Amino acid sequence: MNALPLAFGAPYLLAGLLVLPVIWWLLRVTPPRPVLEIFPPLKILAQLKQKEETPNKSPWWMTLLRLLLAAFIILALSEPVWNPRLETMSGKEPVAIVLDNGWSSNEEWTARKETAERLISDTQSDGALIYIVGTAEKANTDIGPFDANTALERLRALTVRPIPVDRPQAFARLKAVLADTKGTRLAYLNDGVDEPRAAEAIKSLEGSGIASMIWYQPSIASLVAIRQATNNANGLTVRIVRSSIDTSRNVVTVGAFDEKGRRIADTGIAFNAGETAAEGVIAAPYELRNDFHSLRIDGTAQAGATYLIDDNNKRRRVALLSGSEADLSQPLLSPLYYISRALEPFADLLRPRNSELIRAVPELLEQKPSVIIMADIGKLPAETEQTLSDWVNKGGTLIRFAGPRLAGGSEEDPLLPVRLRKGERSLGGALSWKEAQPVASFPSNGPFAGLPTPQDVTVSRQVLADPSSDLFEKSWANLADGTPLVTGETRGRGQLVLFHVTPEATWSNLPISGSFVDMLHRIVSLSSNAGTIAQDSGANSARALPPYLTLNGDGALMPPNQDTKPLITSGSNLSVTFENPPGFYGVEDAMTALNLFKPDSEINPLARPELNFPVTTARYAVDESIPLRGPLFALAAALLALDALAIIWLGGHLRRRLRTTAAASLAILLLPALIAFAPSPAQAQQNDSKPGDQAILDAINVTHLAYVITGDGPTDDISKAGLLGLSKALADSTALEPGDPIGVDPARDELAVYPLIYWPVDADANMPSSEAIAKINAYMQQGGTVLFDTRDQDAAAFNLDNSTTPSTQRLRDILSGLNIPPLEPVPGDHVLTKTFYILQDFPGRYRGSPLWVQASLNEDRRSDRPVRAGDGVSPIIITGNDFAGAWAIDANGAPLLPTIPNDPVQRVHAFRTGINIVMYMLTGNYKSDQVHVPDLLLRLGN
């Protein structure tokens, strides 16, 4: 019965229709009630002369009315549903059902499968053969013919694949199996997204025995995908693309997630009118950006909306060392000038504060760089040499540049990829050229494969490598005469790289060319995962990376299935296939991300080609069902009302009680119809007053500072005493007279009445509930500010291994559930430095922790403004200096805790910090408007 447009939720109740003949018989033999009238005695005597007549059956029209009433009630109880359908596949001719099950099919996959199931059900009674073809399946997948039951099983086994569809392969296989079949009816359930050769593949069906086609095409207006993410100096630039016909979704939100799936940053990206591509920047600190593991578009569940980030897209720290001091008066001659200019856009550069290598190298290694670049450094101290060697073996990349010091250094340098000859080769020297040598094409097996050959680069001097059996394999770039320009070698888990020329434009013009930037970028990109994208220095650069995690049809990372094969990295242009879906390939500490979209990918609508057989356009099986239960009950109620009126008429009461009886009867009899159409009753309105309302009113009348109750008695006591001390300081120094501080539970209490909530982060306290997180999010969104205090600056100052303190880790866990903006340490021109007192830093009980506030990324800076312009206040402030510990006072007003170090001036500055913060919360950036003061004074003077 699936092919019929009428369905029943309780079809067994239709058996009640069999009772209709019995009801007809009962109505026929049951006479209507006799008419009763009170007459005068004489009239009674007169009537006795007449023949008494009593009807022996009800009128035919009343019988029909009541039969219809019973039939409507039975039909309504069986829950009928009207499902209009336009196209069917009934008939004995073969049926071919082709489904696009690629990445863009996920959002309408249920409707697509329901449509295919209906088409199969249409053929079930006729016994037609059925072919089932998925356009994103393996080439050897069985496509039929099947009977109806087997076809349903095959259809239910189809799933959405996170890969592009392969229409040429799918239609070629269908055409092959239909070679000897005539009159086949084709239903193409496509995803509406165009792919290369799609029209050619569909037109290839002409002459293959296809008699007709039903073309199902959805709307792709909501499709949006991420096609590129680039880690730049100011943040992660995300580029997205949407359908060329999309005009409804103009703003999307892209979230950044860490390895554990926690949301740590996001940004909104807006499309300009008529444009299909847009970009936005996730402005986050360097350390936070390096924790990005994936990007996802909110509200979209498909593989194109997820972009994976591996180590090759993470911003590196590059340490710079030079064998000579830079001449500030001649910066172009500095050994590190061109290196710095080349690396600044995509790397964070580190420079040592100490010029002694034995101290400079450990100092730089403490900052955990990915790459160390040494410009013309010859002999290294033995201790430093061993330290660098160990660092390289553990995964570091050491890049060295030649120069006079290296040319005259030791021939046995363990930190060089090749053995060098003594001296250097130059024009006019013993190993001289007649003319400067150009650069040859880059080897296809090296890290520079694919880069254009530098046409204008020439070399006049270089250091030469001793010939060896492996010199060719170690040569990453060569000159026209075959001598190496750049050599490299894998050492342990790291790499050694040598440029055989100087980093300044003295031996060669390579440093002032665009190729120099590309070459350095390639090497630095390999720094943390040497060779993960097939850019090794060996002769056989192709590698097989095992699948680690792959995307499913929803865009979520899952363990790979049995069909996923290792990724063969024979070049930088890697493609997504059935055997290599998007995901991470490699091992846990060296993964390569394979993404669905390329930087130039587009989402174009699929156009229906003109074919030489009939084509009908149809829609997918969307839920257009119409429940008939309510209308049938309404009809039954109307018939019941008519029956009641007929009884009243036949009883002779209509004339006497027309108004009262009819109105009451109609009201009672129409009640079932009103119930059938009425929505579920809402709960009774309760009293407006709620427990705690009086406390809220009290908090509104007087400004109170609030603190989060952690459950730890000493911590909560210090928070209360600290805010009490700050409140007294505010009353003494400003016009504000706050009330006593109030402890709040974010999960239960109303937070909107407090301008500032102090949250002491305790690693031993329970994590806030989801309700508390939701209320804190709403509080910050509505203009409130939460001051998080980890109180761990003393522990962080003595943390030699740079590991995260427990309080900081707990803060990260709390923030992972909050929708927080990008943060930055308070800049020197921020209004917090001048709100009430002029401050340079923001100490508490401790000193040294920066005060983090919302980053002012797009705010205007003008020299005529005393502070940075901008509206609103930061919804979040973070410190580790233990503000409450410095503010806390006892009943006599004496400090409860000493400052560290014990300095009365530090406590004074701590109170000033608190006053500035509270004034900032209450007044915002009012000082930025002081730019208008001269104009106002001038007008007043006039």
Secondary structure by P-SEA (a helix, b strand, c coil): ccccccccccccccccccaaaaaaaaaaacccccbbbbbcaaaaaaaaacbbbbbccccaaaaaaaaaaaaaaaaaaabbbbbbbccccccccbbbbbbbcccccccaaaaaaaaaaaaaaaacccbbbbbbbbcccccccccccccaaaaaaaaaabbbbcccccaaaaaaaaaaaaccccbbbbbbbcccccccaaaaaaaccccccccbbbbbbbbcccbbbbcccccccccbbbbbbcccccccccbbbbbbbccccccccbbbbbbccccccccccccccaaaaaaccccccccccccccbbbbcccccbbbbbbbbcccccccccccccaaaaaaaccccbbbbbbcccccaaaaaaaaaacccbbbbcccccccaaaaaaaaaaaaabbbbbbbbcccccccccccccccccccccccccccccccccbbbbcccccccccccccccccccccbbbbbccccccccccccccccccccbbbbbcccccccccccccccccccccccaaaaaaaaaaaaacccccccccccccccbbbbccccccccccccccccccccccccccccccccccccccccccccbbbbbbccccbbbbbbbbbcccccbbbbbbccccccccaaaaaaaaaaaaaaaaaaaaaaaacccccccaaaaaaaaaaaaaaaaaaaccccccccccccccaaaaaaaaaabbbbbbbbcccaaaaaaaaaaaaaaaaaaaaccccccccbbbbcccccccccccbbbbbcccccccccaaaaaaaaaaaaabbbbbbbcccaaaaaacccccccaaaaaaaaaacccccccccccccccccccccccccccccccccbbbbccccccbbbbcccccccccccccbbbbccccccccccccccccccccccccaaaaaaaaaaaaaaaaaaccccccccccaaaaaaaaaac
